Amino acid sequence: MLTTILGHSEMAADLLPEDPPVREDLSQIKRASELAASLTKPFLAFSRKQVIEPAAAEDALTIEASAQFPIDLLLTDVVMPGMSGPKLVAALKPKRPDMRVLLMSGYPGDDLTGELKPDEPFLRKPFTPYILLEHIRAVLDPSNGPPTRRPGN
């Protein structure tokens, strides 16, 4: 989720004094991630995907608990503030066994050791909208075989 970048930049900004030069860099990162998030949702909607965008993993749990509709896909970042993507998957999968999962991350391969299961579909950031849609289609249609690009590949 692009909200992860937003969350990390906000957390970092909260820890900084008011006037360091790096605060402007964080502000630029936050604006870029807001723009990327604002482009990703319409792209998926244009591709006939209904998108629900919780602000945090905890919000995803709340949405799932009240959802009276199937959730076909959980697209989530591996590393997020609060609850990691794999922990979110572990919390949701027992309630939604038919829900497919696509994890993504921009962290270097070694940083994710132990976070991912070998058979979990994974998408490395950065990626193009076409690559994202290609991975979503592969995960939603198992006859295509799920993408399993691992960290470092």
C-alpha positions as CSV (number, residue, x, y, z in Angstrom):
1,M,0.0,0.0,0.0
2,L,1.2,3.4,-0.8
3,T,-0.2,4.5,2.5
4,T,2.9,2.8,4.0
5,I,5.2,5.4,2.5
6,L,2.9,8.1,3.9
7,G,2.9,6.5,7.3
8,H,6.6,6.1,7.5
9,S,7.2,9.7,6.3
10,E,4.7,11.0,8.9
11,M,6.3,8.9,11.7
12,A,9.8,10.2,10.8
13,A,8.6,13.8,10.7
14,D,7.0,13.4,14.1
15,L,10.5,12.3,15.5
16,L,12.4,15.3,14.0
17,P,12.9,18.7,15.4
18,E,11.0,21.5,13.6
19,D,13.8,22.9,11.5
20,P,16.2,20.2,10.1
21,P,16.8,20.3,6.4
22,V,15.7,16.6,6.1
23,R,12.2,17.7,7.0
24,E,11.8,19.2,3.5
25,D,13.0,15.9,2.0
26,L,10.4,14.0,4.0
27,S,7.8,16.4,2.9
28,Q,8.7,15.8,-0.8
29,I,8.6,12.0,-0.2
30,K,5.1,12.4,1.3
31,R,3.8,14.5,-1.6
32,A,5.2,12.0,-4.1
33,S,3.6,9.0,-2.3
34,E,0.3,10.9,-2.1
35,L,0.5,11.4,-5.9
36,A,1.4,7.8,-6.5
37,A,-1.5,6.6,-4.4
38,S,-3.9,9.0,-6.1
39,L,-2.9,7.6,-9.5
40,T,-2.9,3.9,-8.5
41,K,-6.5,3.8,-7.3
42,P,-8.0,5.3,-10.5
43,F,-5.8,3.0,-12.6
44,L,-7.2,-0.1,-10.8
45,A,-10.7,1.2,-11.0
46,F,-10.3,1.9,-14.7
47,S,-9.2,-1.8,-15.0
48,R,-12.6,-2.8,-13.5
49,K,-11.3,-3.4,-10.0
50,Q,-13.3,-2.0,-7.1
51,V,-10.7,-0.5,-4.7
52,I,-11.0,-0.1,-0.9
53,E,-8.2,1.8,0.5
54,P,-7.8,1.6,4.3
55,A,-5.5,4.1,5.8
56,A,-3.7,1.5,8.0
57,A,-3.6,-2.3,8.5
58,E,-5.9,-1.9,11.6
59,D,-8.5,-0.2,9.3
60,A,-8.3,-3.1,7.0
61,L,-9.3,-5.4,9.8
62,T,-12.3,-3.2,10.7
63,I,-13.4,-3.0,7.0
64,E,-13.1,-6.8,6.7
65,A,-15.2,-7.4,9.9
66,S,-18.1,-5.3,8.5
67,A,-17.8,-6.2,4.8
68,Q,-20.9,-8.0,3.5
69,F,-19.1,-8.7,0.2
70,P,-16.3,-10.9,-1.0
71,I,-12.7,-9.5,-0.8
72,D,-11.0,-11.0,-3.8
73,L,-7.5,-9.6,-3.3
74,L,-5.4,-8.1,-0.5
75,L,-2.7,-6.0,-2.0
76,T,-0.4,-4.9,0.8
77,D,3.1,-3.8,1.5
78,V,5.3,-6.1,3.5
79,V,6.6,-3.4,5.9
80,M,4.1,-1.0,7.3
81,P,3.8,1.0,10.5
82,G,1.9,-0.9,13.2
83,M,1.2,-4.2,11.7
84,S,3.2,-5.8,8.9
85,G,1.7,-7.1,5.7
86,P,2.3,-10.8,6.6
87,K,0.7,-10.3,10.0
88,L,-2.3,-8.6,8.3
89,V,-2.6,-11.6,5.9
90,A,-2.4,-14.0,8.9
91,A,-5.2,-12.1,10.6
92,L,-7.5,-11.9,7.5
93,K,-6.9,-15.2,5.8
94,P,-8.7,-17.4,8.3
95,K,-11.8,-15.3,7.9
96,R,-11.5,-15.0,4.2
97,P,-9.9,-18.2,3.0
98,D,-10.8,-17.5,-0.7
99,M,-9.1,-14.1,-0.6
100,R,-6.0,-13.9,-2.7
101,V,-2.9,-12.0,-1.5
102,L,-0.2,-10.0,-3.3
103,L,2.6,-8.6,-1.2
104,M,4.9,-5.9,-2.3
105,S,8.0,-4.1,-1.1
106,G,10.7,-1.7,-2.0
107,Y,13.1,-3.0,0.6
108,P,16.2,-4.8,-0.5
109,G,16.0,-8.6,-0.5
110,D,18.0,-9.2,2.6
111,D,15.8,-6.9,4.6
112,L,12.8,-9.2,4.0
113,T,14.4,-12.4,5.0
114,G,11.9,-14.3,7.2
115,E,9.0,-12.0,6.4
116,L,7.8,-13.9,3.3
117,K,6.8,-17.4,2.7
118,P,8.4,-19.0,-0.4
119,D,5.0,-19.5,-2.1
120,E,3.6,-16.1,-1.5
121,P,3.1,-13.9,-4.6
122,F,5.4,-10.9,-4.3
123,L,6.0,-7.8,-6.4
124,R,9.1,-5.7,-6.0
125,K,8.8,-1.9,-6.1
126,P,9.1,0.2,-8.1
127,F,6.8,-1.2,-10.8
128,T,4.8,0.2,-13.7
129,P,1.0,0.2,-13.7
130,Y,1.1,-2.6,-16.4
131,I,3.3,-4.8,-14.2
132,L,1.0,-4.2,-11.2
133,L,-2.1,-5.2,-13.3
134,E,-0.3,-8.2,-14.7
135,H,0.5,-9.5,-11.2
136,I,-3.0,-8.8,-10.0
137,R,-4.4,-10.8,-12.9
138,A,-2.0,-13.7,-12.3
139,V,-3.0,-13.8,-8.6
140,L,-6.7,-13.6,-9.3
141,D,-6.6,-16.3,-12.0
142,P,-4.6,-19.2,-10.6
143,S,-4.5,-20.9,-14.0
144,N,-2.0,-18.3,-15.0
145,G,0.2,-19.3,-12.1
146,P,1.0,-16.8,-9.4
147,P,3.9,-14.5,-9.8
148,T,6.6,-15.4,-7.3
149,R,9.4,-13.0,-7.9
150,R,11.4,-13.1,-4.7
151,P,13.3,-10.4,-3.1
152,G,16.6,-9.7,-4.9
153,N,15.2,-11.0,-8.2
